[in-house]
Amino acid sequence: MAEPICKVAEPILNEDEIQNQVLEKVLQDITKNVDGIQETIKLLQELHESGILEAVNSLIEAKEQIAKIVVGQSLRPPVTNAINNAMATAGILTEVNPETTKKMTDSLSKGLQKAEEGIQLNKKVGLFDLLKLMKDPDVNRAMRFGIDFLKGLGEGMKVKE
């Protein structure tokens, strides 16, 4: 009785056969993706003609020098301060109710509009005018808001022990 075959010998390909297989695979992929390849060629041609491709290639070639410049600039105190301030502002915004933010921005816009109108009138405001304005519900609401805001700001500024 014959012995079972335990090992199948794989064909050994020479360099030409390997290249032919790779080339055949590439040709199959090209025929499957003709539209995409044509669009890519068109895009590359547009980028080349507009000079963008050359600029991108230059950026890639100079990536190490650009990285050094970016890191050097980002370590400057004004930049780190800006980043820290942006992060702190983002932190504040996460704590504020979006409806409150919307109401405040709308109110700020309306307030600036009224202030501009007041500037155009060029009218002096006397002490009695201020006392009369305190009875105006809109002015009183804004003053109450300002007072409460200042109180909260002052509480937040206390030195914690």
Secondary structure in CASP SS format (residue, H / E / C, confidence):
PFRMAT SS
TARGET T0000
AUTHOR 0000-0000-0000
METHOD secondary structure of the structure
MODEL  1
M C 1.00
A C 1.00
E C 1.00
P C 1.00
I C 1.00
C C 1.00
K C 1.00
V C 1.00
A C 1.00
E C 1.00
P C 1.00
I C 1.00
L C 1.00
N C 1.00
E H 1.00
D H 1.00
E H 1.00
I H 1.00
Q H 1.00
N H 1.00
Q H 1.00
V H 1.00
L H 1.00
E H 1.00
K H 1.00
V H 1.00
L H 1.00
Q H 1.00
D H 1.00
I H 1.00
T H 1.00
K H 1.00
N C 1.00
V H 1.00
D H 1.00
G H 1.00
I H 1.00
Q H 1.00
E H 1.00
T H 1.00
I H 1.00
K H 1.00
L H 1.00
L H 1.00
Q H 1.00
E H 1.00
L H 1.00
H H 1.00
E H 1.00
S H 1.00
G C 1.00
I H 1.00
L H 1.00
E H 1.00
A H 1.00
V H 1.00
N H 1.00
S H 1.00
L H 1.00
I H 1.00
E H 1.00
A C 1.00
K H 1.00
E H 1.00
Q H 1.00
I H 1.00
A H 1.00
K H 1.00
I H 1.00
V H 1.00
V H 1.00
G H 1.00
Q H 1.00
S H 1.00
L C 1.00
R C 1.00
P H 1.00
P H 1.00
V H 1.00
T H 1.00
N H 1.00
A H 1.00
I H 1.00
N H 1.00
N H 1.00
A H 1.00
M H 1.00
A H 1.00
T H 1.00
A H 1.00
G H 1.00
I H 1.00
L H 1.00
T H 1.00
E H 1.00
V C 1.00
N C 1.00
P H 1.00
E H 1.00
T H 1.00
T H 1.00
K H 1.00
K H 1.00
M H 1.00
T H 1.00
D H 1.00
S H 1.00
L H 1.00
S H 1.00
K H 1.00
G H 1.00
L H 1.00
Q H 1.00
K H 1.00
A H 1.00
E H 1.00
E H 1.00
G H 1.00
I H 1.00
Q H 1.00
L H 1.00
N C 1.00
K C 1.00
K C 1.00
V C 1.00
G C 1.00
L H 1.00
F H 1.00
D H 1.00
L H 1.00
L H 1.00
K H 1.00
L H 1.00
M C 1.00
K C 1.00
D C 1.00
P H 1.00
D H 1.00
V H 1.00
N H 1.00
R H 1.00
A H 1.00
M H 1.00
R H 1.00
F H 1.00
G H 1.00
I H 1.00
D H 1.00
F H 1.00
L H 1.00
K H 1.00
G H 1.00
L H 1.00
G H 1.00
E H 1.00
G H 1.00
M C 1.00
K C 1.00
V C 1.00
K C 1.00
E C 1.00
END
